């Protein structure tokens, strides 16, 4: 808001407040002057103190307006930082006004002075307006010309921080979370009905308890006592029955919410671009999918259940309390604003701590997941103890945050408990006064005290609900952060031709990974893959071979250039169609914890078993599969742990071949195979070239030398292209790579020697 508007509104209200309060005070004391009222001030009869409170709050607002007007850069920020002060002032004055009403009621029964009631009501109106005006001044945005050099950076920080208040974000998150329960409206209606029945039954219990006591003490009537006890028993049975049904329905509702959240989160995760998984650790994502969603559903279900139940109970309790004694009711409610303020402060702090705890737990989970998934490597280096220490350090970070949570909870319980104790002592003292003066019966006082205890429990529960909800909201914000995240690379292509030749063209492709934005992996790379031909990519490690595969699979967006499939950009093809016509077999194939049949037919809607067997035979996997106890129904274990490296590669090869893809990519796909298996697979590939465009990435010379075209990459550039013999004749990088594979031959040796066959085991690396 503009500075001059905020200051003008504040000054105008101050004038109205002082004028109205002064006029009411003057008309209520026409029989004596201000000086006489000051000299003979009587707290039971004079409203001079309420007029003084008006002057005090006006001075606060005047100081705030002057501060913002003189320093529009830092003044609003300082007002926001001092919100506790203005809140306490408003609470103290509001509580004192209630005390004033009770004091007046002692000498004037009932209080019929219209001027007092006018000032009493106006006091609360002006307190609310003062609080709002304080925040209006705090929301003033400083203009760039108002910023001094020393304060510009600080004010910029204020601007950034004021754009999304945490309270609004928490409310929006909670509202969004509850919107996920819309499919369960029928369950919610039923749960709400039984909740109201149970709460009403519990609300009537103290009233009839008081009636029973009055029947004994005052009426001394056994009949009245028995009737009251019978009603109490019926109410207890009915409310317990309704409470059980309510709890069961709410548990069912939020179990469904948990499933719904996990489903939405998982669907969002699997739709993200590949770079997203490069930037986020697997442990963090699993933590969001498991612990965070569970925490959200558990905390929110438990706390909303408690909140709704106690809200209904509080409504009934308040009605009964005012019907028993409006004076004691006012005494009771004087302490609750303080408890609510403490709950607000504690809830915000607890929410921030909750986020930190979830992040720390995610880091610990990531460490555990990384260690367990690489247990063979850990054991091979005898590093179990070191990994356990690293995990313990992560847990210690969680424990430090847990200690902060415990300390905050302790102080909150201390503060709220002491406040409730003061209120209860005040009720006992003032209630005894009312009974002695004949304004209240002893039975009503006992009933009121029971109601006060019930109300205290309800308010305490509501206070814990707030902190619990903030903890759940903190976890929900992280869940919704991923649910709402839109992938930066959208697979919205629609091309799905019935016939595909399989020609692939890389045209001046330039590429950079998002996680390494300053490192160009590919620079103006151009080459073609022809149908019925085998093309091999070779080059030193880090030259960009696997990046070409990632681009051809449309895993990452290009920085420049194009990749065409039959003359069309690969991004124009339908996502499912593209990965049906392009199959990849990687160096470290991933198998799922399913049967071999399910792994081979993975991603295809319906595959005849005969096709699965045929693909396994082409991949030289049928033999070892039939030797397994359950054959094709054998479970491969997590990530194929039940199979050897060579067996996994052959199953992965079968998974690619079962699709009969026009484009087949083999990224070190035979590195774990023995020479005979590699030979059989190569025969299968080369024997069906009319059906495939094959791209091979390999270091073994036996795999590369039969290729129709060899593309040599170095530092992200194409440095050579040709057949095996042509490249050897040219010399250059390819010849050096071949020479390094030959036993006992240095790179500088004669090229003719490099025409010898490689070692029989094919284990040499380029």
N, C-alpha and C positions, 0 to 999 in steps of 0.2 A: 504494500500500500504506500501511497505517496506520503512524504513526511508532513507536509503542511496540513493535509486532511486529518491524519492521525492526531497531531498536536491540537488542531482546532476542535475536533470532537472531544478530546480529553478535557480541554479547558472549559468547553461549554458544559459538559456533564458536571465538572467540579462546581461550577457556578450554580447549576440547578440543584445539586446535592446539598451544598451549603445553604442555599436559599430555602429549599423545602424543609430541611431539618430545622433550621433556625425558626422558620415560621411556625412549625408544629410545636417547637419548644416554647415559643413566646405565647401562643394561644393556650397552651396547657398550664402556663404559670402566670396568668393575668393578675393573680392576687399578690404576687411578690416579684421583686426585681432580680436581675442576674446576680448582683452582689449579695443580696440577702440569701439567695439560693446557694451560693458558694459558701457563705459563712455558716449557714444552718443546713448543710447538705445531709439528706437522709436517703440512704440507698433503697429503703422500702417505699419511698414516696416520690422521689425526684428522678427526672430523666436527664439531668445534667450530664451524667456519664455517657449516655448514648449520643448526646450532642457533641461531647468531647471526642468520642470515637469517630464521628463524622469529620471533625477537623483533622484528626490524625490521618485518616485514609486519604483525605484531600491533599494533605501535605506530601504523602507518599506519591500520589499521582502527579502532583505539581513537580516534584523532584525528578520523576521519571520523564515527564514531558520536556523539562529543561535539559536534562541529560541527553535525550535523543536529538533535540533541536540543536544543541551546541556541538554534538559529535555524532552525526548520523552514520558514521562508519562503524564505530565500536559500541555506541550506546545501546542499540537493539540487542546486540549479542550479550551485553552485560545484564540486560533485563531478563533475557532467556535463562542466563545462568543463575539468576536470583529468584527463580520461580518458587522455591521453597519458602522464601521470606513472605511473599505476598500471599501464598496459600496459608501459611500459619497465621498471618494477620487476619485474613478473612475467617478462618476457623475459630480463632480465639474470640473475635468480636461476635461471631454468630453464636458461639456457646454462651458468651456473657449475656447476650440478648435473651436467651432462654432462661438463664439464671435470674435475670431481671424480671421476667414474666412470673416466675415462681415466687420471687420475693414480693411482687405486687399482689399476688393472689393470697398472701398471708394476711394482708391488712385490708384488702378489698375483695370480698367474695360475693358474687363473681366480679371479675375485672370488666367494668362496663365503660371505662373512660375512653371515648372515641379517639381522643388525641394520642393516648398511649398506644392504642392498637394501630393508629396511622403511623406513628413513629416506629413501632415494632416491625410492621410490614415493610415500611420504606427502608429500614436498616438492611433487611435481607435483599431487597431490590438493588440498593446501592452497592452492597457487597458483591453481588453477582456482576453488576456493571463494572465495578472497579477491577475485578479479576479479568473480565474480558478486555477492558481498555488496556490493562497492563500487557496482555498478549498482543493487542493491536499495535501498541508502540514497539513491542519486540519484533513484530513482523515487518517493520519498515525496511525497505530495501535502499541501501545507500547508492547514490548516483556516482558515476566514475569521476565527476568533477569535484565531488565532496571528499574524495579520498586523498589523504596526505601520503607522501612517499613512504613513511614509516609504517603506515597502517594498511596500505593497499593489499599486501599479501594476507594479512590477518582477516581483512574484510572479505577477500575472495574465499577464504576458508569458510567464513560464515555463510556466504551465498551458496557454496556447494553443499554445506550441511543442512541448509533449510529447505532443500528441494523435495526431500521425501522423508517427512517425520516418521520416526520409528512407530509411533502410536498408530498412525494411519496405515502403515505397512502391516502391522500386526493385525489390525482390524480387518484389512482387506484379505490377508492370508487366512484368518479364521473364517471369514465369510465364504471364501473360495473353497476351503476345506469342507464346510458344511454343505456347500452346493453339491458335493459328491454323494450326499445321502439322498438326493432327490428321488432316485429309483425306489427308495424304501419309505416313501411317504405313508403307505398303509401301516407299516410297522411302527413308524413314528407316532401316528395318531393313536394306535392301540397302546403304545408305551406311555404316551402323555395322559391318556385316560386313567390308566392304573396308577400313574404317578400322582395325579390329582387326588384320586381316591385314597391312596396311602397317606399322602401329606395331610389331607383333611382329617383323616382318622387320628393321626398323631397330634394334630393341632387341638382337637377337642379333649384329649386326655388330661392335660393340666386343669382345664376348666371343671371337668367332672370330679377330678381329684379334690379341688377346692370345695365343690358341693358336698362331697363325702365328709370332709373335715367340718364344714359348717353343720352338717346333719348331726355330728357327734358333739361338737363343742357348743353350738348355739341352740339349735332346735332339740338336740338330744333325742332324735327320732331314729329308731332302728330301721324303719321302713324307708325313710329318705336315704339313709346311709346305704342300705342294701340295693336300692334302685340305682344310686350313683355307681356303686361298685360293679353291678351287672352291666351297666352301660360302658364302664371302663374296660371290662373284659371283652365285650363284643367289639368295641373299637380297636382294641389291641389285636384281636384275632383277624378282623377284617383288614386292618392296615398291614399286618404282616403278610397275609395272603396276597394282597395287591402289590406290596413291595417286592415279593418274590417274582411275580409275573413281570413286573416292570423291569427288574434287573435282568431277567432272562432275555426279554425282548431287546433291551439296549445292548446286551452282549452280542446278540445275533446281528443287530444293525451294524455295529462297529467291526465285527468280524468280516462282514460283507464289504465295509468301507476299506478295510485293510487289503482285501483281495483286489478291490477296484483300484486302489492306489498303486499297488505293486504292478498290476497289469498295465495301467497307464504309463507308469515310470519305465517299465521294461520295453514297452512299445516305443516310447520316446527315445530310449537309449539305442535300440537297434536301428532306429531311423536316422541317427546322427551321421555326419560325414566321418570319414576315416581319420581325419586330423584330430577330431575330438578325442578319439581313443589314444592318440599319440600324446595329447596334452594332459589327459586325466589318467591317474593310476587306477588299475583294476581294483585294488583294495578299497579305494575311495568310492568307486561306483557300486561295489558290492555292499559296502557299508550303508550307502543311501538306500539300496534296494532291500536290505534286510533290517538292520537295526533301526534306521531312521523311520522307515514306514511302520515298523512295529511300535516304536515309541510314539509316533503320531497317533495311531489308532488306539493304543492302550491309554495314553494320557488323556487324549481328547474324549474318548468314550467314558472313562472314569470320571473326569472332571465335569463334563457336560451333564452326566447323570446326577452328580452331586449338586451341581449348580441349579438345575431345574427343580430337583426335589426340595432343596433348601429355599429357593425363591418362592415356591408355593407355600411352604411352611411359614416363611417369614411374613408373607401377606396375611395369612390367617392369624399368626401370633400377634402381629401389630394391631389388627382389628380388636382382638380380645384384650390386649393390654390397654388400649385407649378406652375400651368399654369399662375396664376395671378401675383405672385411675389415669387421667390424662397427665397429672403432675408427675407421677412416677415414670410414665412413658417418656416425658421430656427429659427427665434425669437420665434415663437409660440411653436415649439417643444422643446425648451430648458427647459420649466417648467414641461413638462409631465413626464420625468423620476422621478422627485422628488415626483410628485403625485402618480406615480405607486409604488414607494418605500413605501410611507406612506400607500397606500392601502394594500400593502403586510403585513406590520407590523400590521395594524389595522385588517386585515382579519384573521391573525393567532390568535391574542388576542380574537377577536370576536368568532372565532370557539371554542376556549377553554371555553369561557363564555357560549356559546350556549350549550355545553355538560353539564356544571354545571346547567344551567337553566332547561334542560330537566330532569336531575336527580332529581332536587328539585321538579319539577312539578310531576314527577312520585311518589316521596315520599308523596306529598300532596294528589295525587289521591288515593294512597294506603290507607292513613288515612281516606279519605272520603268513599271509598268503604268498608273498614272494619267497620266503624261506621254505615253506612246506612244498610249494610247487617245484622248487629246485633242490629237493632233499638229497638227491644223489650227488649233486655238485657240492653241497655243504658237507656231506659225509666224506667225499673224496679228498677234501682239504682239511678234514678233522676240525671243522669250525663250528661245531654245534654249540659249544659254550659261548663263543663270541656272539653268535646269533641270538642265543638266549639272553645275553646281557643287553644287546641292542633292543630286543623286545621289552625287557624289563625297564630300560630307560624310557621307552615310549609309555609304558604303563605308569611309571613314576610321574610323568607329565600329566597324565589323566588324574592321578591321585592328588597332585598339588591343586588342580582345579576342583576336585571333590572336596578338599579341605576348605577352600574358599566358599563353596556352596554350603558346607556344614556350618561355617562361622556365620554366614549371612542368615541362615535359617535360625541359628541360636539367637542372634540379636533381634530378629523379627519376632520370635516367640516371646522373648523377654519383654519387648516393648508392648506387644499386643496383650500379653498376660497381665502386665502391671496396669495397663489401662482398664482392662475388664475388672480387675480387682478393685480399683478405685471406684468404678461405676457400681459394683455390687455392694461395697461398703456404704456408698451414698444412698443406694436404694434401701438398704436395711435401716439406716439412720432416719432417712426422711419418711420411709414407710411406717416405721414405728411411731414417728410424730403424727402421721395421718391417722393411725389407728387410735392413738391416745386421745387425739382431738375429736374423734368420732366421725371423721370423714371417710373411713374405710373399715370394713370388717376384717377380722383376723384370717378368715377363710379366703377372702379375696386377696389379702396380702400374700398368703402362702401360694395361692394360684399364680399371682403375679410374679413371685420369685421363681416359681417353676418355669413360667413363660420366659422370664429373663434368662434363666440358664439355657433353655431351649434356643432362644434367640442368640445368645452368646455362642453356642455350639454352631448354629447355622452361619453366623457371621464369620466365625473362625474357619469353618469349612469353605465358605465363599472366598475368604482370603487365601487359603491354600489352593483353592480352585484357580485363582488368578495366576499365582506363581506356576502351578502345574500347567495351565493353559499356555502361559508364556514359554515354558519349556517345550511343550508340544508344538507351539507355533514356530519356535526356533528351529526345530527339526523339520517342520513342514515347509518352511521357507526354502530349505536346501532341497527338499524333495521337489517342490514346485519349480525351483530354479531349473531343474533338468526336465521336468514334465513340460514346461512352457517353452523350453529352448527350441528355437527353430534352426534346423540344420543350415549351415552356410552353403552347402552344395546340395541342391535339390535334384533328385532323379525324376524329372518330369518329361522325359522323352516319350514319344508315342510310336516311333517306327517299329514295325514288326513284320517285315516282308516274308512271304512264304518261301522264297528262294534266296539263298545268300551264297555268293561265290567264295567269300572269305579273303578278299584282297585288303591288306592293311597298309596305310601310308602314314608315315611320320613326316610332317612338313614343318621344318624350322621350329621344332619344339624346344621351348625354354621352360624350365621348371624349377621351383624352389619349394621346399617343405615349410609349412607354416611354423613348425617348431624351430626351424633354422632359417629365419628370413634373410639373413645376410650371406648365405651360402648358396650359390647357384649350382644345382645338381646336374642339370642338363642345359647345354647352350647350343641353340640352333641345330638340333639333331634332326637329320633327315635320312630315311631309308624306307624300303618297302618290303612287305612280306607277300609273296605270290602264292596263289592257290596251287596245291599239288607240289609245293616246294618246301624244303627244310631250310630255315634261316637260323644261324647261330650267332649269338651275341657273346663276344669274348672281351676280356680286358682285365686290368688289375682290379683288386678289391677297391671299392669306392669310386669306380669309374662311371657308375650310373646304370648298370645293367638291370638290377632289380627295380630301379625307378621307372625304367621303360615298361616293365611288366605292370607296375602299379598304375601307370598312366593308361596302358591298354585296357586294364580292367576297370577303368573309370573310377578309381579310388580317390583321386585327387584332381582338383581343377588345374588347368594349365596357366602358366604365367604368360606364355606367348606361343604362337604357332597353332597347328591343328593335328589331330589324329583322326584319320578317316577310315571307315570300314565300308567297303564297296562305294567309296566316293562320298559317303555321308559322315558327318561328325559323330563320334561315338556317343556324345551326350544327347544326340537326337533319337537314339534308340530307346525302346522301352526297357526298363531296368531288368525285369525278369527275362525278357527275350535276349538281351545282351549277354547275360551270364549263362544262358542256355546254349548260345552259339560260341561263346568263348569259355574254354575250360582251362583251369590252372592247376598244375601239380607242383607244389613248392618243395624246397629242400627239406623243410621240417613240417610235413603234413600234419594237420590236426584232425584227429578222429574223435567222434563223440561217444559218450558212454552208452552206446546202443549196440545192437547186433551188427554183424558184418553186412548183412543184407541192407539194413537201414542206412548204414554208412555209405555203401555203394550207390544206393538210390537216393541219397540225401538231396533235397531240394526239388525232386521230381514228384508230381502228384501221384502217379500210378505207373509202376514199372513191372512188366512181367518178370517172373523169376528167371525165365530162360535168358532174358537180356542181361540180367545180373550175372549169371553164370558165364555167358559169352564174354562179357567185359572182363570178368576175373580171369578167364582163360587167356585173353589177349595180354593181360597184365602179368601173366605167369603167376597168378595168385591162387588159382583153383586148386593146385596140388596141396599146398600147405593148409588151405582152408578145410579141405576134406579130411586132413589128418587130425584136425581139432575135434574135441569130443562132441560138440554140438554143431559142427560144420558151419554153415552160413548163419545159424542162429546164435553163434558164440558171441558173448558180450565182450567188447574190446576194452572195457574199463575206461577210467577217466583219461582223456587225451590219448587213448589207445595204449595205455600202460601195459595191457596184457599181451601185446604183440611186440616183436623186435622192431628195430629201426627199418630193416629191409622189408619186413612184412607190412609195416604201416605204409611204406612208400608204394608197395604193390597194390594195396587196397585203395590208396589215394589215386593211383593210376587207373584202376578199374572205375573209380567214381567219375573220373574225367571221361574215360572212353565210353561208358554206358550212355552218355549223352550224344555220342557220335558228333562231336562239335566241329563246325567248319574251321574254327581256329583253336589250336591246341598249344598251350604254353607249358613248357617243361623247365622249371627253374631249379637246376641242380636236382632234378627229379630222380636220377639214378645214382646219386652219390653214395647211398647206403646199400646198394645192390652188389651181389657178387657178379663176376664177369659173365657167367652163363645166363643169369637172369637179365642182366643188362642187354646181352646179345639178343635174347628172345624178344624183349620189349622193343628194341630197335627194329627187329625184323617185322614186328607187328605194325609199327609206325610206318616204316618205309614201304611195307607191303600194301598199305591202304592210303597212299599219298593223294590219290585222286579225291579223297573225301576230306582232306585236312590241309589247312595252312598251319605249318608247324614252326614255332619259335622255341629255340633251345638256348638255355643259358647253362654252360657247363665249363668245367676246367679240364676234364679228361679229354685227351686228344682223340681217343677212340670214339667219343660221342660227337666231336666237332668236325672231324676231317671228312665225314661223308655228307656234310651239309652242302646244299646247292649254293648258298651264299653265306659268307662269314662277315659280320660287321664288327669292327674293332673299335672299342670305346676307350678313351683315356681322358680323365679329368672332365667328364661330361661332354666330350666332343667326339664326333665320328672322325677317326684318323685314317682308317683303311676299310675298303670293302672289296670282296672278291672271293674266289674259291680257295681251297686249302693250298693248291699248287701255285695259284697266282700270287697269293700273299707271301708264300715262302720265297718265290722268285723276286718279289719286290723288296724283301728284307723289311726292316722297320720293326715296330712293336710286336706284331704277331710272330715274326720269326724269332724274336727274343723270348717270347713266352713259350714257344714250342721248344726252343733249345734248353730252356731252364727245366723242362720236363724230362729231357733225355738224361739218362744216368751218365755222370762223369763228363758232361759236356758243358762248357762255359758259354755265355752269350756271344762271345766274340768268335766262336769257331765257324768253320766252313758250313754254308747252308746245305750243302749236299748231304751232310751227315744227318741232317734233321729229317730226311725222308725215311729213316729207319722206323720200324714199328715200335711203338711204346712198349714198356714192360707188360708182360702178360696179365698182371693183376690190375693194370690200369689205375694204380693208386697214385701216380704222380699228379701234382697240382700245378696249374699254370699260375 
